[in-house]
């Protein structure tokens, strides 16, 4: 049934870091936003009459969005949807908004004043929310009408709103269930967030448990004599946490912000059995007094400096002296073993079962967090699913607390905790006595969680618009597979090619699988195809180890065959008789970008980081990427009909392609990829990655319904020829003389220019796609034979960063 609520326009009150971030997120999905803040105090009499001066805070926020790194805007064009204003001159705008979100200072009285003003100007039925991180809903809504309370709730975004998946919803007794259902759906499907329901308690779910975990780690470090860099070595990737670990995360968040959050919790959780854990250690208070606030101040738990040779050195603070020393290298067998394991559950189990100093700290931290989470059940959330999701989406943990518990063994870990003198709620033991000994189980292909209120398993809530590839495999939907890829039945005649190499790098077996899938399209065994996966990255590019090995062994004919097969595969995709949709996300580089660009249509995740980056390893694209970027650049805008203007248009297209490919530019998001022409304006974007495969399948089905028409390869592509080669080479030489590029960069660029210009032909000559592919392949193979390219390939494999030789 359709909801009575719609959001066509939003007013954001508060233009600080969070307010502007929320405005950017909303503008990014196409919703016009009013961004309001107070009129700056102490304006001159002349400034009081100047709208720009009165709107200074909102205008500065918009300028901040345009300059932010990483970018908060999906595209700089989105800023056109954000209208700056102030809370004196533009209050009538509130009556035009379907959703009003308050993001002002965390002060109950100020928030109450804001909501009193909002109630005077809002239209009946508009939704009003607060982005507070801990002020109770009941306090903020004091004095408001029943109609206001019916439409009032908390929407707690995590910073930065563009990148952080978690959205915590907190509702009151008076909140209309229809509003709650609508905001959940809007958060998931329009804003792309992972929504959890939290209780109206201090700091809700993620910050309550996450902050406890951080403070417990700090106190354990101080009590047991660990060092800051030692703790981060243990509590990062080895524990299934972000690379920034504990103290690196503190620097990113801001140490003053951390202190504020922790002190806020300490002041209000009077009945919390772990309240003293939220007491801020003296050394951290002194750091704040000295202005050592983390990344934003240039120094915090860590800082960077230069040694006498000009080399960057990372330093870490000593908690006792507040002096900095070089970061040390640590080695614990348990940590190294955990790092080498890919499965996050097995990773943590290996770590806590170790017998060294690293394992000891990891066990204590995990033990304390699991017990604390158990004690919060029913207080901060109704079930374990909301808690686990909050920690995964808000703190980027690979597993939530109860998923970790399952991974390390519920029965064994409880016995170990009790043997060490720790006690758990008796209800937790129900999972053993009344359940199957696990918090989560799979029954008949469905996932269930243990509900402690009813002491039984319930289905984990799922979104009907989500397809989980693992579940399809478990159901026997694999049509065929090899070491690198699988072809899976998505139903309704649609197949899915899934990659499963390291970083989903493209290799000969992936190429073979896509060829096989296209065979099935041609033989009417499939009606459409999706190419996508649910690993961390769509594809980080080609398998450069294979390329390097073949080049060093001078197996150029084998390389030629592989590259030709890749080109042929992409051309078969582009001109297949039935629709093919590629669903990229995250890293979509090199060969991954080339596969994407040859699809009939792309269903991209909003956070798709796409680019042709081959020059970084001494190569140019080899799978048709040069051709596709040139074609898109040539086709943008009106194509000249005057034959005398065609060479100039071709030169401009080649120049644009040279910039994208020669500079190895990577678009930060699908919208930027569209702005650059790596994606087409007609391609689709999905906000919620969980829905990506489902949306891609729906796009295939829609193309079938609309009567998909097969196209044929182009044979009349105008190129810039000799004029393009001469003009673009001159620009490259200027960059070399100015020191922007190395001599070998220039050598690669000249190869690229030759391909993009269509070779040594008369300007305006028309060529075929196959002609451009042959030029591309010849240049690619010739570069493989160069020693400096092989050095770049080797360096990338060893150091995971490009060599400038």
C-alpha positions in Angstrom: 0.0 0.0 0.0 1.4 3.4 -0.9 2.4 5.7 1.9 0.6 8.9 2.6 4.0 10.5 3.1 6.3 11.9 0.4 9.5 13.8 0.7 9.9 16.4 -2.2 11.8 19.0 -0.2 13.8 19.1 3.0 14.8 21.8 5.4 18.0 21.2 7.4 18.5 23.4 10.4 22.1 23.7 11.4 24.9 24.1 8.8 27.7 22.5 10.8 29.6 19.4 9.8 26.7 17.1 10.2 24.1 19.5 8.8 25.9 20.2 5.6 26.7 16.5 5.2 23.0 15.5 5.5 22.2 18.3 3.0 24.8 16.9 0.6 23.4 13.4 0.9 19.8 14.6 0.2 20.9 16.8 -2.8 22.8 13.8 -4.1 19.6 11.8 -4.4 17.9 14.7 -6.2 16.0 16.3 -3.3 16.0 20.1 -3.0 17.3 21.3 0.4 17.0 24.5 2.4 20.1 24.8 4.6 19.4 27.1 7.5 21.5 28.5 10.3 21.5 31.4 12.7 22.3 34.9 11.6 25.9 35.5 12.6 26.2 37.6 15.8 28.0 40.9 15.8 27.2 41.9 12.3 27.9 45.6 11.3 24.9 47.7 10.5 25.7 47.4 6.9 26.1 43.6 7.1 22.7 43.3 8.8 21.1 44.5 5.5 23.2 42.1 3.3 21.6 38.7 2.7 25.0 37.1 2.0 26.3 38.3 5.4 23.1 37.1 7.1 23.4 33.7 5.4 27.1 33.5 6.0 27.1 30.2 8.0 25.0 28.3 5.4 27.0 29.8 2.5 30.3 28.9 4.2 28.9 25.4 4.7 28.2 25.1 1.0 31.7 26.3 0.1 33.0 23.7 2.5 31.1 21.0 0.7 32.7 22.0 -2.6 36.2 21.8 -1.1 35.8 18.7 1.2 38.1 15.8 0.9 37.0 13.1 0.7 34.1 14.7 -1.2 30.8 15.0 0.7 28.9 15.8 -2.6 28.3 13.0 -5.1 28.8 15.6 -7.8 29.6 19.2 -7.5 26.5 19.9 -9.6 24.4 18.7 -6.6 25.2 21.9 -4.8 22.7 23.7 -7.1 19.9 21.9 -5.1 21.0 23.4 -1.7 19.5 26.8 -1.0 21.2 28.8 1.9 19.2 30.7 4.4 18.8 31.7 8.0 16.5 31.2 10.9 15.2 34.8 11.0 14.5 35.7 7.3 13.6 32.4 5.9 11.3 30.7 8.4 8.5 30.5 5.9 10.6 27.9 4.0 9.8 25.5 6.8 6.2 25.4 5.6 7.4 24.2 2.2 9.3 21.3 3.6 8.0 17.7 3.8 10.8 16.8 6.2 12.6 19.1 8.7 15.7 17.8 10.3 17.4 19.6 13.2 21.2 19.3 13.5 22.1 22.1 16.0 24.3 22.0 19.0 23.8 19.2 21.5 22.0 21.3 24.1 18.4 20.3 25.2 17.2 23.9 25.8 18.5 25.1 22.4 16.8 22.1 20.6 13.5 22.8 22.5 13.7 26.4 21.3 14.3 25.3 17.7 11.3 22.9 17.8 9.1 25.6 19.2 9.9 27.8 16.2 9.5 24.8 13.8 6.0 24.1 15.1 4.9 27.7 14.3 6.0 27.5 10.7 5.8 23.8 9.6 2.8 22.5 7.7 0.6 19.8 9.3 1.8 16.4 8.4 5.4 17.3 7.8 7.9 15.0 9.4 10.3 16.5 12.0 13.4 14.7 13.3 16.5 15.4 15.3 20.0 14.2 14.5 20.9 14.2 18.2 23.4 11.5 19.3 21.9 11.1 22.8 19.4 13.7 24.0 16.1 11.9 24.8 13.2 12.3 22.5 10.9 13.0 25.4 13.0 16.0 26.5 13.2 17.6 23.0 9.5 17.3 22.4 8.4 18.9 25.7 5.7 21.5 25.2 4.9 20.4 21.6 1.5 19.5 20.4 0.1 16.0 19.9 0.2 16.5 16.1 3.9 17.5 16.3 4.8 14.5 18.5 2.9 12.2 16.0 5.4 13.3 13.3 8.5 13.6 15.5 11.4 11.1 15.9 15.2 10.9 16.0 17.2 10.1 12.8 20.8 9.7 13.9 23.1 9.7 10.9 26.8 8.9 11.3 29.5 11.2 10.1 30.2 11.6 7.2 26.6 10.9 6.1 27.6 10.1 2.5 29.9 7.3 3.5 28.6 5.9 6.7 25.9 3.3 6.2 24.2 3.4 9.7 21.0 5.3 10.3 19.6 4.9 13.9 15.9 5.5 14.2 14.4 6.3 17.7 10.7 6.7 18.0 8.4 7.8 20.9 5.2 6.4 22.1 3.3 9.1 20.3 5.1 8.7 16.9 2.8 7.6 14.2 3.7 4.0 13.0 3.1 5.2 9.5 5.8 7.8 9.8 8.2 5.2 11.3 7.5 2.8 8.4 7.9 5.5 5.8 11.2 6.8 7.3 12.6 3.3 7.4 11.8 2.7 3.8 13.1 6.2 2.8 16.3 5.6 4.7 17.0 2.2 3.1 15.8 2.7 -0.4 16.2 6.4 -1.1 19.2 7.3 1.1 20.8 3.9 0.8 21.3 3.5 4.6 21.3 0.5 6.9 18.5 1.3 9.3 18.4 0.0 12.9 15.8 0.7 15.6 17.3 2.0 18.9 15.8 2.6 22.3 15.7 6.2 23.6 18.7 5.7 25.8 22.1 7.6 26.0 24.0 7.4 22.7 21.6 4.7 21.4 23.3 1.5 20.1 26.5 2.0 18.1 28.1 4.8 20.1 27.1 3.2 23.4 28.8 -0.1 22.6 31.5 1.3 20.3 32.6 3.9 22.9 32.6 1.3 25.6 34.8 -0.9 23.5 37.2 2.0 22.9 37.4 3.1 26.5 37.7 -0.5 27.8 40.6 -0.9 25.3 42.3 2.3 26.6 41.9 1.3 30.3 43.2 -2.2 29.6 46.2 -0.8 27.8 47.0 1.4 30.8 46.4 -1.3 33.4 48.4 -4.0 31.5 51.2 -1.9 30.2 50.6 -2.0 26.5 51.7 0.8 24.1 49.3 2.8 21.8 50.9 1.6 18.6 51.0 -1.9 20.0 47.3 -1.8 20.7 46.5 -0.6 17.2 48.6 -3.4 15.7 46.4 -5.9 17.6 43.0 -4.3 17.3 42.9 -3.4 13.6 42.6 -5.9 10.7 43.4 -8.9 12.8 40.3 -8.3 14.9 38.0 -7.6 11.9 38.0 -3.9 12.6 39.1 -1.0 10.3 42.8 -0.4 9.6 42.6 2.7 11.8 42.1 0.3 14.8 41.5 2.1 18.2 43.7 5.1 18.5 43.9 5.8 14.7 40.1 6.0 14.8 40.2 8.4 17.7 42.4 10.7 15.7 40.0 10.6 12.8 36.9 11.3 15.0 38.7 14.0 17.0 39.9 13.5 20.5 37.9 16.4 21.8 34.8 14.9 20.2 35.6 11.5 21.8 35.9 13.1 25.2 32.6 15.0 24.8 30.8 11.7 23.9 32.4 9.7 26.7 31.7 12.4 29.4 28.1 12.7 28.2 27.6 8.9 28.7 29.3 9.0 32.1 27.1 11.7 33.3 23.8 10.0 32.4 24.3 6.2 32.7 24.2 6.2 36.5 23.0 2.6 36.7 25.4 1.2 34.2 27.6 -1.6 35.7 30.5 -0.4 33.6 30.0 3.3 34.3 33.6 3.8 35.5 34.9 2.5 32.1 33.5 5.8 30.7 35.8 7.9 32.9 38.3 9.8 30.7 41.9 9.0 31.5 44.0 12.0 32.7 46.4 11.7 29.8 43.6 12.2 27.2 42.3 15.2 29.1 45.8 16.7 29.0 46.0 16.1 25.3 42.8 18.1 24.7 44.2 20.9 26.9 47.4 21.0 24.8 45.3 21.1 21.6 46.4 17.6 20.5 43.0 16.7 19.0 43.9 14.3 16.2 44.0 14.6 12.5 42.2 18.0 12.5 44.9 19.6 14.6 47.8 17.8 12.9 48.7 15.8 16.0 46.8 13.5 18.4 47.7 9.9 19.3 49.8 10.0 16.2 51.5 12.7 14.1 53.7 12.8 11.1 57.0 14.6 10.7 60.0 14.6 8.4 63.4 13.2 9.3 66.8 14.7 8.4 66.5 13.1 4.9 63.1 14.5 4.2 61.4 11.2 4.7 57.9 11.1 6.3 58.1 9.5 9.8 55.0 8.5 11.8 55.2 9.2 15.5 53.1 8.0 18.4 52.5 9.7 21.7 53.7 8.2 25.1 50.7 8.4 27.5 53.0 8.9 30.5 55.1 11.8 29.1 53.0 13.1 26.2 56.2 13.1 24.1 56.2 11.5 20.7 58.4 8.6 19.5 58.7 6.7 16.2 56.0 4.0 15.7 57.5 0.6 16.4 57.1 -2.7 14.5 55.4 -5.5 16.5 55.2 -9.2 15.8 52.8 -11.6 17.6 52.2 -15.0 16.1 48.5 -14.8 16.9 48.0 -11.5 15.2 49.9 -12.5 12.1 48.0 -15.7 11.8 44.7 -13.8 12.2 45.7 -11.3 9.5 46.4 -14.1 7.0 42.9 -15.6 7.4 40.2 -14.0 5.1 37.1 -15.2 6.9 36.4 -12.6 9.7 34.9 -15.2 12.1 37.9 -17.6 11.8 40.2 -14.6 12.0 38.9 -13.6 15.4 38.8 -17.1 16.7 42.5 -17.6 15.7 43.4 -14.4 17.5 41.6 -15.0 20.8 42.8 -18.6 21.0 46.5 -17.6 20.7 49.0 -17.8 23.5 50.9 -14.6 23.3 50.6 -10.9 24.4 48.6 -10.0 21.4 46.0 -12.7 22.0 45.7 -11.8 25.7 44.7 -8.2 24.9 42.4 -9.2 22.1 40.6 -11.7 24.3 40.1 -9.2 27.1 38.7 -6.6 24.8 36.3 -9.0 23.0 35.3 -10.6 26.3 34.4 -7.3 27.9 32.5 -6.1 24.8 30.5 -9.3 24.5 29.4 -9.2 28.1 28.6 -5.5 27.9 26.5 -6.1 24.8 24.7 -8.9 26.5 23.8 -6.7 29.5 22.4 -4.0 27.1 19.9 -6.3 25.4 16.4 -4.9 26.0 17.9 -1.6 27.2 19.4 -0.1 24.0 17.7 -2.5 21.5 15.1 -5.2 21.4 17.2 -7.8 19.7 20.7 -8.9 18.7 20.1 -8.1 15.0 19.8 -4.4 15.6 22.9 -4.4 17.8 25.0 -6.4 15.4 24.0 -4.3 12.4 24.6 -1.1 14.3 28.2 -2.1 15.0 28.9 -3.3 11.4 27.3 -0.2 9.8 28.4 2.4 12.3 31.9 1.3 13.3 32.7 -0.8 10.3 33.2 -4.0 12.2 33.2 -7.1 10.0 31.0 -8.9 12.6 28.7 -7.6 15.3 29.1 -8.7 18.9 26.8 -11.7 18.8 28.2 -12.8 15.4 31.6 -12.7 17.0 30.3 -14.8 19.9 29.1 -17.4 17.4 32.4 -17.4 15.6 34.5 -18.0 18.7 32.1 -20.6 20.2 29.3 -19.6 22.6 29.6 -22.5 25.0 33.4 -22.5 25.2 33.7 -18.7 25.6 31.0 -18.5 28.3 32.9 -21.2 30.2 36.1 -19.3 29.8 34.5 -16.1 31.0 33.0 -17.7 34.0 36.3 -19.4 34.9 37.9 -16.0 34.9 35.3 -14.7 37.3 32.9 -13.0 34.9 29.2 -13.5 35.0 26.6 -13.1 32.3 22.8 -12.6 32.3 21.2 -16.0 32.8 19.1 -15.3 29.7 22.2 -15.5 27.5 22.6 -19.1 28.5 19.2 -19.8 27.0 20.9 -19.9 23.6 22.5 -23.1 24.8 19.7 -24.6 27.0 16.8 -23.6 24.8 18.5 -23.1 21.5 21.1 -24.7 19.3 24.1 -23.1 21.0 24.3 -20.3 18.5 22.8 -16.8 18.3 22.2 -17.3 14.6 21.3 -20.5 12.8 20.4 -21.4 9.2 17.3 -23.5 8.9 16.0 -24.7 5.5 18.1 -22.1 3.7 16.9 -19.1 5.9 18.8 -17.3 8.6 17.3 -17.1 12.1 18.3 -15.2 15.3 17.6 -16.2 18.9 15.0 -13.9 20.4 15.6 -13.6 24.2 12.1 -12.3 24.9 10.4 -15.4 23.6 13.4 -17.7 23.9 13.1 -19.0 20.4 14.5 -18.4 16.9 12.9 -15.9 14.6 13.7 -15.2 11.0 16.3 -12.4 10.5 14.3 -9.6 8.8 15.1 -9.3 5.1 14.4 -6.8 2.4 12.4 -8.4 -0.5 14.5 -6.2 -2.9 17.7 -7.9 -1.9 19.4 -10.8 -3.7 22.1 -12.6 -1.7 24.5 -14.5 -4.0 25.6 -16.9 -1.3 22.0 -18.0 -0.8 21.6 -18.7 -4.5 24.7 -20.9 -4.4 23.4 -22.7 -1.3 20.1 -23.3 -3.2 22.0 -25.0 -6.1 21.5 -22.2 -8.6 25.1 -22.4 -10.0 24.9 -23.2 -13.7 28.6 -23.6 -14.2 31.8 -22.3 -12.5 35.6 -22.3 -12.6 38.3 -21.1 -10.3 37.7 -17.4 -11.0 34.0 -17.0 -11.8 30.5 -18.5 -11.5 27.5 -18.4 -13.7 24.4 -18.4 -11.5 20.6 -18.5 -12.3 18.9 -15.4 -11.0 15.5 -16.6 -12.2 13.2 -15.2 -14.9 15.7 -16.3 -17.6 18.5 -13.9 -16.2 22.0 -15.2 -15.5 24.6 -13.7 -13.2 28.4 -13.8 -13.8 30.1 -13.5 -10.4 33.8 -13.0 -10.0 35.7 -14.5 -7.1 39.4 -13.9 -7.7 41.6 -11.9 -5.3 40.3 -8.3 -5.5 38.1 -9.6 -8.3 41.0 -9.0 -10.7 40.2 -10.1 -14.3 42.0 -13.1 -15.7 41.6 -15.6 -18.5 39.1 -17.7 -16.6 36.8 -14.7 -16.0 37.0 -13.9 -19.7 36.1 -17.5 -20.5 33.1 -17.4 -18.2 31.7 -14.3 -19.8 32.2 -15.7 -23.2 30.3 -18.8 -22.1 27.5 -16.7 -20.7 27.2 -14.8 -24.0 27.1 -18.1 -25.8 24.0 -19.0 -23.7 22.4 -15.7 -24.7 23.0 -16.4 -28.3 21.7 -20.0 -27.9 18.5 -18.7 -26.2 19.4 -20.5 -23.0 19.4 -17.1 -21.2 17.2 -14.0 -21.9 19.6 -11.6 -20.2 22.7 -11.3 -18.1 24.0 -9.4 -15.1 27.7 -9.1 -14.2 28.3 -8.4 -10.6 29.3 -9.7 -7.2 29.1 -9.1 -3.5 32.8 -9.2 -2.6 34.6 -6.1 -1.3 35.4 -4.7 -4.8 33.8 -5.1 -8.2 37.2 -5.4 -9.8 40.6 -3.8 -9.1 41.7 -4.5 -12.6 43.7 -7.1 -14.5 45.8 -9.8 -13.0 49.1 -8.0 -13.2 51.0 -10.9 -11.8 50.0 -13.0 -14.8 50.9 -10.1 -17.2 54.3 -9.6 -15.5 55.2 -13.3 -15.5 54.3 -13.7 -19.2 56.2 -10.5 -20.1 59.3 -11.6 -18.2 59.2 -15.0 -19.9 58.6 -13.3 -23.3 55.4 -15.2 -23.8 54.0 -12.4 -26.0 51.9 -14.6 -28.3 50.1 -16.0 -25.2 49.6 -12.4 -23.9 48.3 -11.3 -27.3 45.8 -14.2 -27.3 44.6 -13.2 -23.8 44.2 -9.5 -24.6 42.5 -10.3 -27.9 40.1 -12.6 -26.1 39.4 -9.8 -23.6 38.7 -7.4 -26.4 36.5 -9.9 -28.2 34.6 -10.6 -25.0 33.9 -6.9 -24.4 32.8 -6.4 -28.1 30.5 -9.5 -27.8 29.0 -7.9 -24.7 28.5 -4.6 -26.4 26.8 -6.2 -29.4 25.1 -9.2 -27.8 21.6 -10.0 -29.0 20.1 -9.8 -25.5 20.6 -7.3 -22.7 23.7 -7.3 -20.5 23.8 -5.1 -17.4 27.0 -4.7 -15.3 26.6 -3.8 -11.6 29.9 -2.1 -10.5 30.6 -0.8 -7.0 33.6 0.3 -5.0 36.9 -0.3 -6.9 36.1 -0.5 -10.6 39.5 0.0 -12.1 41.3 -0.9 -15.3 39.8 -4.1 -16.8 36.9 -3.8 -14.4 36.1 -0.4 -15.8 36.4 -1.7 -19.4 33.9 -4.5 -18.7 31.6 -1.9 -17.2 31.9 0.4 -20.2 31.0 -2.3 -22.7 27.6 -3.2 -21.1 24.4 -2.3 -22.7 23.5 -0.6 -19.5 25.1 -0.1 -16.1 23.4 -0.3 -12.7 26.1 1.3 -10.6 26.3 1.6 -6.8 26.6 5.3 -5.9 30.0 4.6 -4.3 31.6 3.3 -7.5 35.2 4.4 -7.8 35.9 4.0 -11.5 38.9 4.8 -13.7 41.4 3.5 -16.2 44.6 3.4 -14.2 46.9 1.3 -16.3 49.5 4.0 -16.8 50.4 3.5 -13.1 51.8 0.1 -14.0 53.4 1.3 -17.2 50.6 0.2 -19.6 47.6 1.6 -21.4 44.1 0.0 -21.3 44.1 -3.2 -23.4 40.4 -4.3 -23.4 38.8 -1.5 -25.4 38.9 1.2 -22.7 40.7 3.7 -24.9 38.2 3.2 -27.7 35.2 3.6 -25.4 36.4 6.7 -23.7 37.2 8.3 -27.0 33.7 7.3 -28.5 31.9 8.8 -25.5 34.0 11.9 -25.6 33.4 12.3 -29.3 29.6 11.8 -28.9 29.1 14.3 -26.1 27.4 17.4 -27.3 26.5 18.2 -30.9 28.7 16.3 -33.4 29.7 18.6 -36.3 28.3 18.0 -39.7 30.8 20.2 -41.4 33.7 18.0 -42.5 36.2 20.7 -41.8 35.1 20.8 -38.2 35.3 17.0 -37.7 39.1 16.9 -37.1 38.9 19.5 -34.4 36.0 17.7 -32.7 38.0 14.5 -32.9 41.0 16.3 -31.4 38.9 17.6 -28.5 37.6 14.0 -27.8 41.1 12.6 -27.9 42.4 15.3 -25.5 39.6 14.5 -23.1 40.3 10.8 -23.2 44.0 11.5 -22.8 43.3 13.5 -19.7 41.2 10.7 -18.1 43.5 7.8 -19.1 46.9 9.5 -19.1 46.4 10.9 -15.6 44.8 7.7 -14.3 41.9 9.7 -13.0 39.5 7.8 -10.7 35.9 9.1 -10.3 34.9 9.3 -6.6 31.4 7.9 -7.1 29.0 7.1 -9.9 27.8 10.6 -10.4 31.4 11.9 -11.0 31.9 9.0 -13.3 28.9 10.3 -15.3 30.2 13.8 -15.2 33.4 12.5 -16.8 31.7 10.2 -19.3 33.0 7.0 -17.9 29.3 6.2 -17.2 26.5 7.4 -19.5 23.7 9.7 -18.3 21.3 6.9 -19.3 22.9 4.5 -16.8 21.3 3.8 -13.5 22.5 4.4 -9.9 21.6 2.4 -6.8 21.9 4.1 -3.4 21.7 0.9 -1.3 24.4 -1.6 -2.3 22.4 -4.4 -0.8 19.9 -3.9 -3.6 22.5 -3.7 -6.4 22.1 -7.2 -7.9 18.3 -7.0 -7.6 18.2 -3.6 -9.3 20.5 -4.9 -12.1 18.2 -7.8 -12.7 15.1 -5.5 -12.8 17.0 -3.4 -15.3 17.5 -6.4 -17.5 13.9 -7.4 -17.3 12.8 -3.8 -18.1 15.0 -3.8 -21.2 13.4 -7.1 -22.3 9.9 -5.7 -21.8 10.8 -2.5 -23.8 11.9 -4.6 -26.8 15.7 -4.7 -26.7 17.3 -4.1 -30.0 20.7 -5.5 -30.9 23.3 -3.0 -32.3 26.2 -3.5 -34.6 29.9 -2.5 -34.5 30.8 1.0 -35.7 32.8 1.3 -38.9 32.8 5.1 -39.4 34.5 6.7 -36.4 36.3 10.0 -37.3 39.8 10.4 -35.7 42.2 13.3 -35.3 45.1 11.4 -37.0 48.4 13.2 -37.5 47.1 16.5 -36.3 46.0 14.9 -33.0 49.4 13.2 -32.6 51.3 16.4 -33.1 49.1 18.6 -31.0 48.7 16.3 -28.0 52.4 15.3 -28.1 53.4 18.9 -27.8 51.2 19.2 -24.7 52.8 16.1 -23.2 56.3 17.4 -23.9 55.5 20.7 -22.1 54.5 18.6 -19.0 57.8 16.7 -19.2 59.8 19.9 -19.5 57.9 21.4 -16.5 58.7 18.4 -14.4 55.1 17.1 -14.0 55.8 13.8 -15.6 58.9 11.5 -16.1 60.5 10.6 -19.4 58.9 7.2 -19.2 55.5 8.8 -18.5 55.9 10.7 -21.7 56.9 7.5 -23.5 53.7 5.8 -22.4 51.6 8.9 -23.2 52.9 9.0 -26.8 51.7 5.4 -27.2 48.3 6.4 -25.8 48.1 9.5 -28.0 48.8 7.3 -31.1 45.9 5.1 -30.3 43.5 7.9 -29.3 44.3 9.8 -32.5 43.7 6.8 -34.7 47.3 6.4 -35.8 49.2 8.0 -38.6 46.3 8.9 -40.9 44.8 12.1 -42.4 42.8 14.1 -39.9 39.1 13.2 -40.2 39.7 9.7 -41.5 37.0 7.3 -40.5 38.0 4.0 -38.9 36.3 1.0 -37.3 36.1 -0.1 -33.7 38.2 -3.1 -34.6 40.9 -0.9 -36.1 41.2 1.1 -32.8 41.2 -2.2 -30.8 44.1 -3.5 -33.0 46.1 -0.2 -32.4 45.3 -0.5 -28.6 46.5 -4.2 -28.4 49.7 -3.5 -30.3 50.6 -0.6 -28.0 49.7 -2.6 -24.9 51.9 -5.6 -25.9 54.8 -3.3 -26.9 54.7 -1.7 -23.5 54.7 -5.2 -21.8 58.1 -5.8 -23.4 59.6 -2.6 -21.9 61.9 -3.1 -18.8 60.5 0.0 -17.1 56.9 -1.3 -17.4 58.0 -4.6 -15.9 59.6 -2.6 -13.1 56.3 -0.8 -12.5 54.4 -4.0 -12.5 56.8 -5.6 -10.0 56.7 -2.5 -7.7 52.9 -2.5 -7.7 52.8 -6.1 -6.7 55.4 -5.6 -3.9 54.3 -2.2 -2.5 50.7 -1.7 -3.7 51.5 1.7 -5.1 52.8 3.0 -8.4 56.5 3.5 -9.2 57.5 6.8 -10.9 60.5 5.6 -12.9 
